[in-house]
């Protein structure tokens, strides 16, 4: 009896060790924050039993990321846009973009100090600094963009969103999840297979090298990389659901 129980325990442990990450999703209710302000980023992993390591999180401009196993805390000491992602065991999350801005009061005080300093400098140096300010790029406040693009298994993109986020999708090395409607008749690959949006006003071209799509006239989720074509966008199918 003891030997049988030991076998069951070994099988149970083997079963637990075989779990693989299906998806990782980052989300945050607050997308705009000030310098040195700390906010919490929610991290959802499927299956929930899998734990991410602190090395799984990545961000541009090297902010302070603190992972306690449940919540990711973000703090930045300089203004700008920060992109945060997570990846582990070959699975990558969506990209979360946070906009960090200077404290308006501190920014005003700095401007007043700069103005006072400039007024005491020679006129030639003042003119040179004004020229440099005019040639500086626009601030992040003048740039309008979506903060998060998700293409996880639990939240696949629609065909319309592929067109909306096309420039981001073609520049990523991640596989994209797209949900759409196949036409009633599956056309030959050389003629071009397509995936419709809900009202059939927009489409994404399909490349199915392994012939994974067996029938048309159904809603499917396709998984694979996105590329740009002369007429729009194309997905190269790796998996079909």
Backbone torsions as a table, in degrees:
resi	resn	phi	psi	omega
1	UNK	NA	-41.8	178.7
2	UNK	-63.9	-38.4	179.2
3	UNK	-64.5	-40.9	178.3
4	UNK	-63.1	-41.7	178.8
5	UNK	-64.5	-38.5	178.8
6	UNK	-64.0	-39.1	178.5
7	UNK	-63.6	-43.1	178.5
8	UNK	-61.5	-39.7	-179.5
9	UNK	-65.4	-41.8	178.3
10	UNK	-62.5	-43.7	179.6
11	UNK	-63.4	-39.4	179.8
12	UNK	-64.3	-42.6	179.4
13	UNK	-65.5	-39.0	177.3
14	UNK	-63.4	-40.0	-180.0
15	UNK	-63.5	-40.8	179.9
16	UNK	-66.7	-36.8	-177.8
17	UNK	-72.5	-13.4	-175.6
18	UNK	-88.2	-1.7	-178.7
19	UNK	-67.0	141.5	178.2
20	UNK	-124.0	150.5	178.6
21	UNK	-68.6	129.9	177.0
22	UNK	-96.0	-40.2	-179.4
23	UNK	-160.6	155.2	175.4
24	UNK	-131.9	130.7	-179.4
25	UNK	-132.3	130.6	176.5
26	UNK	-106.2	138.6	178.3
27	UNK	-148.9	154.0	-178.4
28	UNK	-155.2	131.4	-179.8
29	UNK	-72.0	-24.2	-177.0
30	UNK	-114.0	116.5	-178.4
31	UNK	-101.8	-19.9	178.9
32	UNK	-111.3	132.0	178.6
33	UNK	-148.5	170.3	-178.8
34	UNK	-100.5	164.1	177.8
35	UNK	-57.7	136.2	179.5
36	UNK	70.1	7.5	174.9
37	UNK	-86.9	139.0	-179.1
38	UNK	-106.0	129.5	176.6
39	UNK	-126.4	162.8	-178.5
40	UNK	-103.9	134.9	177.2
41	UNK	-110.9	126.1	178.7
42	UNK	-78.4	137.8	-179.9
43	UNK	-122.7	119.7	179.1
44	UNK	-113.8	124.0	-179.7
45	UNK	-120.5	133.8	174.0
46	UNK	-114.7	124.4	-3.8
47	UNK	-71.1	154.6	-176.6
48	UNK	-66.5	-19.8	-176.8
49	UNK	-72.2	-16.4	-178.7
50	UNK	-83.4	132.6	-179.4
51	UNK	-103.1	137.5	176.1
52	UNK	-90.5	148.0	174.9
53	UNK	-91.0	162.1	179.9
54	UNK	-63.9	-27.4	178.6
55	UNK	-72.0	-8.7	-179.0
56	UNK	-76.3	-15.5	-175.2
57	UNK	-98.6	138.7	-177.4
58	UNK	-135.3	148.1	179.7
59	UNK	-151.5	151.0	174.8
60	UNK	-78.6	156.6	175.0
61	UNK	65.2	10.6	171.7
62	UNK	54.6	59.5	173.6
63	UNK	-77.8	178.2	177.1
64	UNK	-89.3	116.0	178.1
65	UNK	-114.3	123.8	-178.3
66	UNK	-122.2	113.4	-176.4
67	UNK	-108.3	121.1	180.0
68	UNK	-104.5	11.1	-179.9
69	UNK	97.5	-14.3	179.3
70	UNK	-131.0	-41.9	-176.8
71	UNK	-128.5	139.0	176.6
72	UNK	-99.8	122.2	179.1
73	UNK	-99.6	133.4	-175.2
74	UNK	-119.0	131.6	175.1
75	UNK	-141.7	134.6	178.8
76	UNK	-126.7	140.7	-178.7
77	UNK	-101.6	7.6	174.2
78	UNK	-145.6	152.5	-176.4
79	UNK	-72.5	157.3	177.6
80	UNK	141.3	179.2	176.5
81	UNK	-95.3	133.3	-178.3
82	UNK	-119.3	131.8	176.7
83	UNK	-104.3	125.6	-178.2
84	UNK	-117.8	132.1	177.0
85	UNK	-137.1	166.4	174.6
86	UNK	-136.4	142.5	177.6
87	UNK	-150.5	141.1	178.8
88	UNK	-159.3	137.8	178.5
89	UNK	53.9	38.4	175.9
90	UNK	81.1	1.5	179.3
91	UNK	-107.7	129.3	-178.3
92	UNK	-113.7	151.1	179.7
93	UNK	-88.5	179.0	168.1
94	UNK	-68.7	167.2	178.5
95	UNK	-99.4	121.8	178.9
96	UNK	-102.4	128.5	-178.3
97	UNK	-113.2	123.9	178.7
98	UNK	-115.0	141.2	-179.6
99	UNK	-109.2	115.3	-178.9
100	UNK	-102.7	129.0	-176.5
101	UNK	-123.7	157.2	176.5
102	UNK	-69.4	149.5	171.7
103	UNK	-61.6	122.5	-176.6
104	UNK	-52.5	-39.7	-179.4
105	UNK	-66.5	-45.4	179.7
106	UNK	-65.7	-37.4	179.4
107	UNK	-64.6	-39.8	179.6
108	UNK	-66.1	-42.9	178.7
109	UNK	-62.1	-38.1	179.3
110	UNK	-66.3	-41.7	178.9
111	UNK	-63.2	-41.3	179.5
112	UNK	-65.0	-40.0	178.3
113	UNK	-65.3	-40.6	178.4
114	UNK	-64.4	-40.2	179.9
115	UNK	-64.0	-41.3	179.8
116	UNK	-65.3	-40.0	179.2
117	UNK	-66.9	-40.6	-178.8
118	UNK	-64.6	-37.4	-177.3
119	UNK	-66.5	-21.2	-179.1
120	UNK	-92.4	-8.3	-177.6
121	UNK	-88.6	161.6	177.6
122	UNK	-58.3	151.8	-176.1
123	UNK	-60.8	-35.4	-179.2
124	UNK	-65.6	-42.9	179.2
125	UNK	-67.4	-36.9	177.8
126	UNK	-61.7	-44.4	179.4
127	UNK	-61.8	-39.7	179.9
128	UNK	-64.9	-41.2	180.0
129	UNK	-67.5	-38.5	178.6
130	UNK	-63.5	-36.7	178.3
131	UNK	-65.2	-39.5	179.3
132	UNK	-65.9	-39.0	178.8
133	UNK	-63.6	-39.3	-179.1
134	UNK	-66.7	-28.7	-177.0
135	UNK	-91.5	1.2	179.2
136	UNK	-72.4	147.6	177.7
137	UNK	-65.7	157.5	-179.9
138	UNK	-65.2	152.6	-178.0
139	UNK	-75.3	168.4	-179.2
140	UNK	-65.4	-20.6	179.7
141	UNK	-66.8	-23.2	-178.1
142	UNK	-89.5	-4.4	-177.6
143	UNK	-102.5	124.6	179.0
144	UNK	-105.7	122.2	177.9
145	UNK	-155.0	156.2	177.3
146	UNK	-69.8	143.9	-175.1
147	UNK	-82.5	-30.3	-176.1
148	UNK	-139.9	137.8	176.5
149	UNK	-122.9	118.5	-175.8
150	UNK	-114.6	133.5	172.8
151	UNK	-138.5	46.4	179.7
152	UNK	-85.0	170.2	179.5
153	UNK	-61.3	-37.9	-177.4
154	UNK	-79.5	-12.8	-177.0
155	UNK	-144.7	65.6	-177.2
156	UNK	-66.9	152.1	176.7
157	UNK	-74.1	153.1	170.1
158	UNK	-91.8	164.8	-179.4
159	UNK	-58.3	-39.8	179.6
160	UNK	-60.5	-37.5	-178.6
161	UNK	-71.9	-28.1	175.4
162	UNK	-60.7	-42.7	177.5
163	UNK	-68.4	-36.2	-177.5
164	UNK	-69.3	-40.5	-176.8
165	UNK	-106.7	22.2	-172.4
166	UNK	-53.2	-44.7	-177.1
167	UNK	-63.8	-33.4	177.0
168	UNK	-72.9	-40.2	-174.4
169	UNK	-67.5	-39.7	-177.1
170	UNK	-74.0	-16.5	-179.0
171	UNK	-96.9	7.1	179.1
172	UNK	-107.9	151.5	177.2
173	UNK	-96.4	13.3	179.7
174	UNK	-89.3	152.6	171.4
175	UNK	-75.8	137.3	-176.2
176	UNK	-104.3	140.1	176.6
177	UNK	-98.9	121.1	-178.9
178	UNK	-126.6	133.8	177.7
179	UNK	-109.0	131.2	179.3
180	UNK	-165.3	-173.2	-175.7
181	UNK	-112.3	128.7	174.7
182	UNK	-83.1	144.0	175.0
183	UNK	-62.1	165.2	-178.0
184	UNK	-64.1	-38.5	-179.0
185	UNK	-106.5	126.4	176.2
186	UNK	-79.0	114.2	-179.0
187	UNK	-83.0	158.1	179.2
188	UNK	-62.0	147.2	-177.4
189	UNK	-57.5	-35.9	-179.0
190	UNK	-67.4	-31.1	178.7
191	UNK	-81.7	-20.1	176.5
192	UNK	104.1	108.5	172.4
193	UNK	-84.6	150.6	-176.1
194	UNK	-135.7	160.7	174.8
195	UNK	-126.0	119.8	-176.3
196	UNK	-87.5	156.5	164.8
197	UNK	-82.8	-175.3	-171.1
198	UNK	-62.1	-42.8	-178.1
199	UNK	-99.6	12.3	177.0
200	UNK	58.3	34.4	176.9
201	UNK	-97.9	-16.7	179.9
202	UNK	-138.4	153.4	-178.6
203	UNK	-147.0	160.4	173.9
204	UNK	-122.6	132.6	178.7
205	UNK	-71.7	146.6	-177.8
206	UNK	-116.0	132.1	169.3
207	UNK	-114.2	117.1	-174.1
208	UNK	-120.5	74.5	-174.5
209	UNK	-62.9	-29.3	-178.4
210	UNK	-97.3	7.2	177.9
211	UNK	53.6	51.6	-179.4
212	UNK	-81.8	-23.6	-179.7
213	UNK	-85.4	120.1	-173.6
214	UNK	-102.0	-27.7	-177.3
215	UNK	-151.0	157.6	-179.1
216	UNK	-100.6	-165.2	177.6
217	UNK	55.1	50.1	178.7
218	UNK	-157.0	157.3	174.1
219	UNK	-85.3	133.2	-178.8
220	UNK	-138.2	160.1	169.9
221	UNK	-113.6	122.1	-179.8
222	UNK	-105.4	142.3	-178.9
223	UNK	-123.9	129.6	178.8
224	UNK	165.2	176.2	-179.4
225	UNK	-76.3	152.5	178.9
226	UNK	-104.7	138.8	175.8
227	UNK	-132.7	162.7	-178.4
228	UNK	-93.6	139.0	175.5
229	UNK	-122.3	175.5	178.9
230	UNK	-64.3	-29.2	-175.9
231	UNK	-104.3	-4.3	-178.4
232	UNK	159.2	-118.2	-175.9
233	UNK	-134.7	155.3	-177.9
234	UNK	-136.7	140.0	173.8
235	UNK	-111.1	132.7	175.0
236	UNK	-95.7	113.6	-168.7
237	UNK	-74.6	128.2	171.5
238	UNK	-109.2	-32.9	179.1
239	UNK	-144.6	152.9	179.8
240	UNK	-131.2	133.8	177.8
241	UNK	-129.2	NA	NA
